[in-house]
Amino acid sequence: NLCGRLPLALGIAGRLAASLGLVDTGDWGGMLAVLSEELHESSGGTEEGMIRASLRGLKGSAREQANVKNMLLLFALVPEDTHCPLECLELMFEAVNPGSGATMMHIRKWLKTLVDRSLVLGTVDRPSVHDLVLDFVVAQHSKEELRAKHCGVVNAFREARPTDIRGRRMFDRPSMHTS
């Protein structure tokens, strides 16, 4: 009932219970209290409350938790129903979190945490997000923040594009408008 019988909310709640070690204990009082508190504080509905509860239940250092949350927030920049290649996620993560030093192993680790919590769909190698999770991560940014992050990502892709044998970038924006 707490999950509103919504499949996404049930999946997230189940994964949260498993990550907190509550599945085999039979002690659901603590779990219900956490979920009730999150749902009460959340103005965005059942799914948003479950997402917030799952993020609050992250384990590890504060930096590790922040990186996992930042990885989820990165999906605000990925179009709906799109599987984002890991190489792109790595480039995007560094673009919006400069100096993070994120490697492919970090990206995979953080994605695994999110997949294990049902916050990211698919597999670590083919991640995507449910449209309700996408709505949540987009709502965590102001329009200005999203615009700035999109610009940072586009610039990172421009800088990473291949060059020809003379070292020139293979896509030259000014020459695009000369025809």
Backbone as a ProteinNet text record, in pm:
[ID]
protein_1_A
[PRIMARY]
NLCGRLPLALGIAGRLAASLGLVDTGDWGGMLAVLSEELHESSGGTEEGMIRASLRGLKGSAREQANVKNMLLLFALVPEDTHCPLECLELMFEAVNPGSGATMMHIRKWLKTLVDRSLVLGTVDRPSVHDLVLDFVVAQHSKEELRAKHCGVVNAFREARPTDIRGRRMFDRPSMHTS
[TERTIARY]
82.8	0	86.4	194.8	284.3	340.3	360.9	416.8	308.5	184.2	75.5	56.9	111.4	105.6	163.2	255.9	320.1	445.4	457.8	570.6	707.8	730.8	861.4	887.6	788	803.7	825	753.4	771.3	911.8	959	1093.8	1200.8	1187.8	1286	1280.7	1158.6	1143.5	1202.2	1178.3	1233.5	1384.5	1442.7	1588.4	1646.3	1575.4	1621	1620	1513.4	1505.2	1620.1	1650.4	1760.4	1894	1914.4	2043	2059.9	1949.5	1956.5	1958.5	1955.7	1961.1	1833.7	1719.7	1592.8	1513.3	1559.3	1480.2	1463	1568.4	1559.6	1534.8	1524.6	1511.9	1368	1275	1135.8	1105.2	1203.2	1184	1150.7	1021.7	978.5	940.6	938.7	902.7	993.5	1124.2	1220.3	1206.6	1185.2	1169.5	1045.3	935.6	811.5	825.6	898	918.6	998.7	1106.3	1188.8	1106.8	1033.6	955.1	842.9	776.7	669.8	723.8	839	900.8	934.2	992.6	1029.1	905.9	802.4	681.5	611.3	618.4	556.7	629.9	763.4	844	841.1	807.4	813.8	683.8	696.6	578.9	555.9	648.5	641.9	572.8	517.7	447.2	526.1	464.9	520	655.4	666.7	793	906.1	881.1	985.6	1027.2	930.7	962.9	1049	1019.2	1098.6	1239.7	1250.6	1383.1	1465	1404.2	1474.8	1515.3	1424.6	1455.7	1572.3	1572.5	1680.3	1813	1811.2	1934.9	1983.2	1891.7	1931.7	1993.2	1956.6	2007.3	2141.1	2203.9	2333.9	2437.3	2526.5	2634.2	2765.8	2865.3	2997.5	3027	3142.7	3185.7	3093.3	3101	3019.8	3053.6	3181.8	3223.4	3165.8	3169.9	3116.2	2966.3	2894.4	2751	2722.8	2801.4	2783.8	2808.7	2909	2937.8	2825.7	2768.6	2656.8	2537.8	2510	2400.1	2427.8	2552.3	2588.7	2574.4	2604.4	2586.3	2438	2351.7	2208.9	2163.9	2208.8	2170.1	2219.6	2326.4	2379.9	2278.2	2189.8	2090.3	1987.8	1988.5	1903.6	1947	2070.6	2126.2	2116.3	2057.4	2046.5	1901.1	1877.3	1739	1665.3	1535.5	1450.9	1464.9	1458	1464.5	1592.5	1701.7	1830.9	1928	1994.2	2103.2	2227.7	2289.1	2405.4	2533.9	2620.1	2746.7	2831.1	2902.3	2984.5	3089	3147.1	3247	3185.9	3061.1	2992.1	2963.8	2918.4	2891.3	3017.5	3129.9	3255.6	3292.2	3281.1	3311.5	3215	3088.4	2986.6	3007.5	3040.6	3059.8	3172.3	3282.3	3395.8	3359.8	3277	3238.4	3154.7	3066.2	2979.4	3035.3	3136.9	3204.2	3355	3401.2	3542.8	3635.2	3742	3840	3800.6	3692.1	3646	3741.8	3812.5	3904.3	3833.8	3707.8	3629.9	3689.7	3709.5	3758	3643.1	3668.9	3566	3524.2	3619.5	3586.3	3491.5	3514.6	3424.9	3284.8	3278.1	3148	3073.6	3141.5	3079.1	3031.7	3113.4	3079.3	2954.9	2952.6	2839.3	2712.8	2727.7	2611.2	2558.7	2649	2605.9	2523.2	2566.6	2491	2350.9	2341.9	2212.2	2125	2185.5	2110.7	2059.8	2145.9	2107.2	1991.7	1974.3	1865.5	1745.2	1748.5	1641.5	1621.1	1722.9	1713.4	1757.1	1843.6	1884.5	1841.8	1785.8	1738.2	1847.6	1824.4	1918.9	2034.2	2147.7	2269	2371.1	2480.2	2586.5	2637.1	2640	2691.2	2589.6	2461.1	2355.9	2255.7	2300.9	2212.3	2113.2	1996.8	1896.6	1812.6	1724.1	1638.8	1492.5	1409.6	1265.1	1223.4	1115.6	1074.9	1041.9	994.5	965.9	1094.4	1196.9	1327.6	1387.7	1370.9	1419.2	1352.9	1221.8	1151.1	1209.3	1240.3	1297.2	1432.4	1521.8	1656.9	1656	1568	1557.2	1508.6	1412.6	1356.5	1457.9	1567.5	1669.4	1759.5	1741.6	1822.6	1734.1	1790.8	1722.2	1745.5	1668.9	1688	1829.5	1880.9	2015.5	2121.2	2102.1	2196.8	2196	2077.1	2068.9	2136.2	2110.3	2170.2	2323.1	2374.9	2519.9	2579.6	2512.7	2563.1	2558.8	2450.7	2444.2	2557.9	2582.9	2693.7	2827.4	2847.5	2971.2	2989	2880.9	2886.3	2915.1	2845.4	2868.9	3014.6	3066.3	3206.9	3302.3	3269.3	3354.1	3354.5	3238.7	3233.7	3311.3	3302.2	3379.2	3528.3	3573.7	3716	3762.7	3674.3	3711.8	3697.5	3643.4	3623.6	3758.4	3761.1	3887.8	3942.8	4069.1	4135.9	4182.5	4208.5	4263.8	4416.3	4484.9	4629.9	4707.5	4645.1	4710.3	4674.5	4598.6	4561.4	4439.4	4370.2	4249.2	4129.6	4040.4	3917.7	3838.7	3780	3712.5	3577.1	3525.5	3401.9	3435.9	3417.2	3450.3	3322.1	3272.2	3143.8	3136.1	3237.8	3225.7	3208.5	3273.5	3261.4	3124.3	3051.6	2918.2	2822.4	2842.2	2748.3	2795.2	2899.6	2952.8	2890.1	2812.2	2759.6	2630.3
-119.9	0	125.2	121.8	236.3	273.1	174.7	196.8	227.2	232.2	260.1	153	34	-78	-42.9	51	93.4	9	-53.3	-144.7	-82.7	38.9	100.8	124.8	176.3	203.2	73	-31.7	-161.7	-216.3	-204.7	-252.9	-178.5	-47.3	33.4	0.9	-11.9	-44.1	-181.6	-278.6	-412.5	-413.3	-341.3	-334.4	-260.1	-156.9	-84.1	-176.7	-253.7	-348.2	-448.3	-497.2	-593.2	-528.4	-404.7	-338.7	-306	-288.9	-261	-388.3	-504	-631.3	-665.7	-616.1	-639.8	-757.2	-816.1	-919.2	-1043.7	-1093	-1217.6	-1197.6	-1073.6	-1049.5	-1051.2	-1021.9	-1013.9	-884.3	-795	-667	-560.4	-545.9	-449.5	-315.2	-308.4	-183.6	-68.9	-93.4	10.3	51.5	-47.3	-19.1	65.6	27.3	102.9	244.8	260.1	393.5	481.3	425.4	501.2	540.8	446.2	475.3	574.2	558.2	651.5	792.8	805.9	937.6	1000.3	921.4	972.8	1014.4	931.7	962.7	1084.8	1100.1	1215.4	1344.5	1339	1456.4	1488.5	1391.2	1408.3	1467.5	1574.2	1634.8	1580.8	1501.3	1455	1322.3	1261.7	1136.5	1017.5	902	777.7	744.7	755.3	720	809.1	940	1031.8	997	965	926.7	802.1	704.6	581.7	609	694.9	729.1	797	892.3	963.2	867.3	776.9	679.2	591.1	549.5	465.1	540	665.9	745	770.4	787.9	806.7	680	566.5	439.8	398.4	484.9	451.3	430.9	336.8	307.3	357.8	363.1	407.3	546	596.1	729	835.9	953.7	1065.6	1095.8	1085.6	1111.3	1005.4	880.4	772.1	789.9	823.7	847.6	964.1	1070.9	1186.6	1149.2	1066.2	1024.6	939.1	850.5	768.6	859.4	955.6	1050.3	1133.8	1178.4	1255.8	1173.1	1044.5	956.9	949.7	935.5	931.9	1065	1175.9	1308.1	1332	1264.6	1277.3	1233.2	1142.6	1092.9	1199.3	1314.2	1426.3	1477.7	1446.3	1492.9	1388	1273	1163.6	1156.4	1155.3	1148.7	1024.1	1038.2	928.5	806.5	689.9	561.5	544.9	599.1	589.9	511.4	414.5	344.3	427.3	471.5	560.3	478.5	481.1	406.6	454.6	361.9	394.2	500.8	496.1	595.4	735.8	745.1	874.9	918.3	825.3	859.8	906.3	841.9	882.1	1025.1	1053.9	1186.8	1290.3	1255.8	1346.4	1370.1	1264.2	1277.9	1375.6	1362.2	1453	1595.1	1608.4	1741.6	1816.4	1746	1814.7	1808.1	1725.7	1715.1	1727.1	1845.5	1860.2	1824.8	1755	1717.8	1598	1531.5	1416.3	1298.3	1290.3	1179.2	1047	1053.6	931.5	849.2	721.5	628.5	538.5	457.3	364.1	269.1	229.9	142.5	212.4	341.1	417.3	422.3	454	463.6	331.5	221.6	89.4	60.6	94.5	69.8	149	277.6	361.7	318.2	279.1	228.9	99.8	12.2	-113.5	-85.4	10.9	48.7	94.9	175.8	227.6	119.6	30	-82.2	-173.3	-201.3	-287.1	-228.4	-98	-31.5	-3.9	-52.5	-32.1	115.1	197.4	337.6	356.9	267.5	264.4	129	132	10.2	-50.8	-172	-239.6	-298.8	-296.7	-349.4	-237.1	-266.4	-167.4	-127	-220.4	-191.5	-123	-130.4	-66.4	3.2	106.7	171.8	267.8	277.5	377.1	400.5	498.9	525.1	522.5	485.1	488.1	633.9	659.2	797.9	870.5	798.4	862.2	900.1	818.8	852.2	969.1	969.8	1081.9	1211.9	1208.6	1328	1373	1277	1309.2	1377.7	1320.1	1377.4	1512	1529.9	1660.2	1764.5	1726.1	1818.9	1859.2	1786.2	1819.3	1933.4	1978.8	2086.5	2206.1	2325.1	2443.1	2445.2	2527	2538.1	2586.2	2677.2	2730.1	2621.7	2540.3	2430	2331	2294.6	2201.1	2259.2	2385.7	2450.8	2449.7	2484.9	2487.3	2347.7	2247	2110	2061.4	2094	2056.3	2120.7	2248.9	2317.6	2251.8	2217.2	2150.2	2016.3	1941.6	1811.2	1827.8	1922.1	1945.6	1986.5	2074.4	2115.5	1998.9	1912	1794.4	1701.4	1684.8	1601.9	1667.8	1798.7	1869.6	1848.4	1862.3	1845.3	1701.2	1607.1	1465.7	1410.2	1488.7	1434.6	1410.6	1317.1	1280.1	1392.2	1382.4	1478.6	1408.6	1489.6	1431.9	1420.6	1383.9	1361.9	1490.5	1605.3	1734.5	1789.3	1711.6	1754.5	1843.5	1861.9	1944.3	1859.3	1919.7	1850.2	1817.7	1700.1	1654.4	1723.2	1790.4	1865.6	2010.1	2095.1	2235.9	2316.7	2368.4	2438.6	2554.8	2643.1	2754.4	2707.1	2600.8	2554.5	2493.5	2462.2	2405.2	2505.5	2633.5	2735.8	2810.1	2763.7	2835.6	2791.8	2683.9	2636.4	2700.2
0	0	0	74.2	83	-54.1	-137.8	-271.4	-374.6	-330.1	-423	-527.7	-500.8	-594.7	-732.9	-732.8	-856.4	-878.4	-994.6	-1018	-994.2	-1043.1	-1023.9	-875.5	-803.8	-660.7	-583.4	-619.6	-553	-576.6	-700.5	-732.6	-654.7	-648.3	-575.3	-426.5	-371.2	-228.7	-197.5	-284.3	-263.5	-266.2	-361.9	-370.9	-251.1	-202.9	-85.1	36.2	51.9	164.4	158.5	39.4	24.6	59.7	13.7	40.6	188.4	259.7	403	487.1	420	490.7	565.1	518.2	587.2	531.3	422.9	355.6	441.5	501.7	577	726.5	770.7	914	962.1	875.6	917.3	991.3	1005.4	1073.6	970.3	942.5	842.3	904.1	1037.1	1104.3	1066	1067.6	1031.3	886	800.4	658.2	633.7	696.2	678.5	731.9	841.8	898.8	802.8	745.2	650.4	528.2	472.3	352.7	382.1	496.2	533.2	547.2	610	627.6	492.7	404.3	272.2	193.8	197.5	122.7	180.4	311.5	376	336.8	327.9	294.2	145.6	63	-81.2	-134.9	-210.3	-271.5	-412.1	-462.3	-600.2	-620.6	-518.3	-535	-485.1	-502.1	-450.4	-510.9	-643.5	-708.3	-659.6	-650.2	-603.5	-461.1	-377.3	-239.9	-234.3	-318.2	-321.9	-372.7	-473.1	-525.8	-416.7	-348	-240.3	-127.9	-92	13.3	-29	-154.5	-203.6	-202.2	-239.7	-238.4	-96	-3.1	136.9	196.1	141.5	192.6	134.7	54.7	-3.2	106	80.4	175.2	119	205.1	163.7	215.3	174.9	219.4	161.5	218.5	169.4	23.1	-9.8	-148.8	-243.1	-199.6	-282.6	-303.5	-197.3	-207.7	-302.6	-292.1	-379.4	-525.6	-550.8	-688.1	-745.7	-664.3	-711.7	-743.7	-656.6	-682	-806.5	-821.7	-940.8	-1068.1	-1058.5	-1174.5	-1212.1	-1112.8	-1142.1	-1202	-1143.7	-1193.8	-1335.9	-1374.4	-1509.7	-1614.7	-1576.3	-1670.9	-1709.1	-1641.8	-1683.6	-1820.5	-1858.8	-1985.6	-2096.3	-2064.9	-2161	-2207.4	-2338.4	-2386.6	-2336.2	-2321.8	-2274.5	-2365.4	-2304.6	-2375.3	-2456.9	-2406.6	-2474.2	-2387.6	-2448.8	-2381.5	-2406.3	-2300.3	-2312.7	-2298.5	-2400.6	-2391.7	-2273.1	-2212.7	-2096.4	-2126.4	-2245.9	-2282.5	-2281.7	-2326.5	-2325	-2182.2	-2099.1	-1959.5	-1888.1	-1917.7	-1855.3	-1896.9	-2025.5	-2076.2	-2017.2	-2011.2	-1957	-1807.7	-1734.1	-1589.2	-1560.3	-1632.2	-1611.2	-1654	-1757.4	-1804.8	-1701.4	-1631.4	-1534.3	-1392.6	-1370.8	-1241.2	-1264.1	-1308.6	-1343.9	-1227.5	-1262.3	-1161.5	-1077.5	-1114.8	-1035.8	-1047.2	-1158.8	-1179.4	-1202	-1243.9	-1266.2	-1379	-1351	-1452.5	-1495	-1594.8	-1641.4	-1528.7	-1444.6	-1331.2	-1234	-1208.6	-1122.2	-1182.1	-1311	-1379.6	-1366.9	-1391.7	-1383.2	-1239.8	-1142.1	-1002	-961.9	-997.7	-960.4	-1033.8	-1159.5	-1233.7	-1172.9	-1131.5	-1069.5	-944.3	-864.3	-744.5	-783.7	-887.6	-931.4	-993.8	-1070.6	-1128.5	-1017.3	-918.8	-807.3	-726.8	-731.3	-658.5	-748.5	-870.9	-969.6	-1005.2	-984.8	-1023.9	-1168.6	-1216.1	-1355.5	-1411	-1530.3	-1595.1	-1681.2	-1724.2	-1811.9	-1733.8	-1796.2	-1734.8	-1723.1	-1657.2	-1644.2	-1782.6	-1876.2	-2010	-2101.1	-2065.2	-2145.7	-2054	-1983.2	-1887	-1953.3	-1892.1	-1929.2	-1804.6	-1810	-1694.3	-1734.5	-1640.1	-1655.6	-1669.9	-1742.3	-1762.9	-1632.5	-1531.7	-1402.7	-1329.8	-1344.1	-1285.4	-1362.3	-1494.3	-1574.5	-1528.7	-1508.3	-1458.4	-1324.8	-1237.2	-1106.8	-1121.5	-1202.7	-1212.7	-1283.2	-1379.4	-1445.1	-1344.6	-1260.5	-1161.7	-1054.3	-1041.5	-942	-988.3	-1111.6	-1168.6	-1202.8	-1193.7	-1246	-1397.5	-1468	-1613.3	-1645.3	-1563.2	-1585.9	-1564.5	-1460.2	-1435.3	-1551.1	-1598	-1710.5	-1834	-1860.8	-1977	-1965	-1848.7	-1827.8	-1841.7	-1786	-1797	-1941.6	-2013.8	-2154.9	-2233.8	-2208	-2277	-2244.2	-2117.6	-2077.4	-2146.9	-2160.1	-2226.5	-2375.9	-2439.3	-2582.5	-2605.2	-2522.2	-2536.6	-2513.7	-2419.1	-2394.4	-2516.1	-2578.5	-2699.4	-2813.3	-2824.9	-2928.5	-2908.9	-2784.6	-2755.8	-2777.8	-2759.6	-2770.7	-2912.1	-3002.8	-3138.2	-3205.3	-3298.5	-3362.4	-3451.2	-3479.6	-3567	-3693.9	-3796.8	-3919.6	-3905.4	-4009.9	-3999.9	-3973.2	-3995.2	-3969.5	-3830.6	-3753.8	-3620.1	-3613.5	-3726.4	-3728	-3686.7	-3614.3	-3575.8	-3701.4	-3705.4	-3826.3	-3846.3	-3745.3	-3759	-3731.2	-3830.2	-3814.7	-3829.2	-3720.2	-3717.7	-3817.9	-3828	-3923.2	-4067.3	-4107.5	-4246.3	-4273	-4168.5	-4184.1	-4246	-4223.1	-4267.1	-4392.6	-4459.2	-4574	-4705.9	-4707.5	-4835.5	-4873.8
[MASK]
+++++++++++++++++++++++++++++++++++++++++++++++++++++++++++++++++++++++++++++++++++++++++++++++++++++++++++++++++++++++++++++++++++++++++++++++++++++++++++++++++++++++++++++++++++

